[in-house]
Amino acid sequence: AAVVAGRSARPRRGGISRVWLGASLDGIGEGHDRVRARPGAFAALEQTLGQARAEFPEAAWSLNFTITPLNFRSLGEAYRYARELGIEFSAQFAIPWPGARRLEWSVDDRIALDGIGREMIRELVAEGIREKGEEALKADRDFLARLYYWQGLFDYGRRPRRLFGECKAGRECAMFSPSGDLYLCPRYKHEPLGNACRTPFDRLWTSAA
């Protein structure tokens, strides 16, 4: 919403096609409203997304789903919703913030999530074969990267543990809040390095912070 609301106050700059813009999707319809604890949240998301895509048609867009025991059964539906819109879709498990209520997964829930994951991967492969053919798909790096991502995510869901020994935050990844705050990982979004609307990104990226 802040991106759209601020468009008249700031001139549009070149390079937007190199920026990945995203929003959170935690379910469809009332499911999203329930997770966000705000009636009408899903309708507001759709309105904002439509306005922003119209304003920045050259930008890449993504919807991100935070997986919890409360909403994981909507993951497949949310994935298909994003695909129908032609928007990339990603997911992550809820971050255990200090002081936050711990989300407990039952064995049955983990089994059910694994089944949803297997179905999503089957859909991803079937869609790729329809669009490009099986042989071409084997050499498609973008497809293989998505396949590796989803397989890794659901592998983590089966057995949570750190998958990478070396974190890439601060070297290969940068994230921005709608107001311009720069942070390197969702885990530390409340500890921004600075604000890119006030300080050039290159200066923030190479700073001692």
N, C-alpha and C positions, 0 to 999 in steps of 0.2 A: 504494500500500500504506500509505503514511504517513497518508493521509486516513482510511482505514478503521481503521487501528490506533489512531489518536488520538481516535476518536469518543467513547469513554467518558471521556476525560480532559477534553474541552472541551464545554461545552453547545452545542447547535446554535443558530445565530443566523439571524435572518431575512435575506432577500436572496440566498439561495443560487441562486435562479432567475436571478439576474443574473450569475452566475459561470459561465465556460466551463471545464470540467474536461477534461483530456486525458491521453493516454498515447501512448507511442511503439509503433508496429507496423512492423517491418522485414522482414516476410515472414509466411508462414503455416506453422505447425507447425515442422518442423525448419529451415526457412529463417530464421525469426525466431531460433531457438536458435543457428544458425550465426553470424549477424551479431552477436548478443549474446555469443557465446562462452560460453554457459551452457546445458547440457542442461536441459530442462524450463522454459525461460524463457517459452515461448508458453503452456504450461499455467498457469503462475503468473499471466501477464497476464490470461488468461480468468477465472481464479478471482477475482483482485483486481477486475477490471472488473465482474463480476457482483455482488460484494459491495458495491462502491461505488455502483453504479446502484440497488441495492435500498435502500441507506442514504440516498441523495440522489436520489429519483426525479424531483424537480422541476428538477434541474440539467441544463444542456446538456452533451453529451459529444462528444468528437472524438478520432479516432485520427490520428496524424501519421506519415507514412512518409518517412524520409530516403533519397533516391535516390542510389545509388552504382553504379559499374560491376559490383559484386558481386551486387546484388539487384534491379536495375531490372526484370528480367523477371517479378518477382512483383508488380509495382505494380498491374496490372489485377486480379489475384486478390485482393489486399489491399483494393482499392477495393470490389469486389463483396462481400467479407466484411463490411466496415463497413456497407454499404448494407443487407445482410440483417439486421444487428443494429439498424438504424434509427439509426445513429450517423453524425455528420458525418465526413468524411474529408478530410484535407489532405496535402500533400507538399511537400518542400523538397529542394534539392540539398545535399549534404554541405558543411558550412562548412569552409573551409581553415584550420584552427587552426594557429597558429605552432608549428613543430616537428613537426607531424603528417606522416605519409607522404602524399605527393601521389597522388591517385587519377587515373589516366590513362584517358581515354575514347578508344576507337578510333572511326574513322569508321563502321564497321559497327554498333557499339553505339549510336551516336547515331541512326543510321537506324532501328534496331530500336526504340529508345525513342520516336522520333517516331511510328512505326506504332502502338505501344501507346497513345500519347496520342490519336491520331486515333480509335482504337476506343473509348477511354473517353469522349471527347466525343460520339461517335455514340450511345453508351449513355445518356449524360446527357440528350441531346436527346430520344431516343426515350422514355425514362422520363417526361420532362416532358410530352410530347405525350399519352402514355397517361393521365396523371393529370389534366391540366388542359385539354388541347386546344391546338392550335397557335396560335390567335388570342390566347387568354388568356395563353399563355406569352410572347408578344412584349412584354407589359406587366408581366410578373412580375419585379420588381426583384431578389428573392432569387435567382431562377434566372439572370437576366442577370449578376449579380455572380459566381455560381459559374462560369458559362460564361467570363466575362472572366478569372477567376482561372486556370482550367485552360488556356485558350488562351495566356495570358501565361507560365505555367510552362513549357509545352512549346516556346513560342517562344524562351524563354531557353535551354532544352536544345539547341535547334538552333544558337543563336548566343549564348553566354554574354556578358553585359555588364550594366552597371547600367541598370535600366529606369526608375527614378525619380530625378530630380535632387535631390529634397528628401526626406530621411528623416523618417518620422512618429514614430519612437521617442521617447518622453519627452513626447509631446503627445497621441497617440491610442491608444497601446498600452502595456499593462503586463502583465508575466508573473510568475508565482510558481512557485517550486520547491515540492515537497511539504512541505518544512519551513518554508515561509513567506518565503524569501528573495525580494526584489523585484528584478527586472531588466527592462530595457526592450527587449532584443533577444537572441535566442539566441547571437549573436556575443559578447555580454558577460555570459553567465550566470554566469561565474566571477568577476565583479566586481559583486556585488549592491550596491544602494543602501542596504540595510538589511533588517530582518526584520519583516514585518507582524504576526507573532505577539507581538512585543515593543514595536513602535512603531506607532501608528495610521497607516493608509495615507495619509490626507490630509497628515499631517506629512511622510512620506517623499516623497510626490509633489510637494510644493511646496518641498522642501528645496533648498539650494544644491548638494547632491551631484548 
